[in-house]
């Protein structure tokens, strides 16, 4: 996709994100109607659904031939990455949203024929937007940012999935304890955000496609490694344990897992 076309799309997307985030912030004082999905801590609210429907409608109106992968079911049944494919996570960190009214994100990502185009992670409460892609670079709000340092595992904090850490899935305790310290934010988007900005050396969690699609684009644009926990390429249409790290930390983690 040409840079001029990406810039035009970016104008639309940033406007959609601003509208959706304003709507959520304006209604934060309301009592939430909460439903569960796979378990008591896998929650969905009307704001997840309203926000996703809004994004889907905007994409359908402006890009009617594109496909959409979305969390709450308003998108398409997508079986391959041919053509242009959007990924939507309307409220990433819904448990945080419900319990804290804080520490949650909105995420959008666009791929073309399986290739990274542009991704967005919006920290809804701060209003800070991390966005970019391989053709246009990385930005925090309107400021271009540089790639993070290629740190060793011990030189930085490591973000983890809470249940994975508690039950030591994929030997995640050893990995996290080899870092400067484990961190659990409860939002995949905000974890990727920290890694891309160089505030964490890595992040690992079991994620669905809408959880990692935007973060993958941003992390790879930042020169980071994004693979499965055992170093295989990401399947964009499958849930899996995703590892986003500096390349030095990635090499250390793979040695630990092979030991």
PECOR-V583694 format. One record per run of one state. SS is the DSSP state (H for helix, E for strand, C for the rest). FROM is the first residue (numbers start at 0). LEN is the number of residues. If there is no record, write none. Layout:
# PECOR-V583694
SS_FROM_LEN ; SS_FROM_LEN
This chain:
# PECOR-V583694
C_0_2 ; H_2_24 ; C_26_7 ; E_33_3 ; C_36_6 ; E_42_3 ; H_45_17 ; C_62_4 ; E_66_4 ; C_70_13 ; E_83_9 ; C_92_1 ; H_93_6 ; C_99_5 ; E_104_8 ; C_112_2 ; E_114_9 ; C_123_4 ; E_127_6 ; C_133_3 ; E_136_4 ; C_140_2 ; E_142_2 ; C_144_8 ; H_152_3 ; C_155_1 ; E_156_4 ; C_160_1 ; H_161_5 ; C_166_2 ; H_168_9 ; C_177_3 ; E_180_3 ; C_183_4 ; H_187_9 ; C_196_5 ; E_201_6 ; C_207_1 ; H_208_13 ; C_221_3 ; E_224_4 ; C_228_11 ; E_239_6 ; C_245_1 ; H_246_12 ; C_258_1
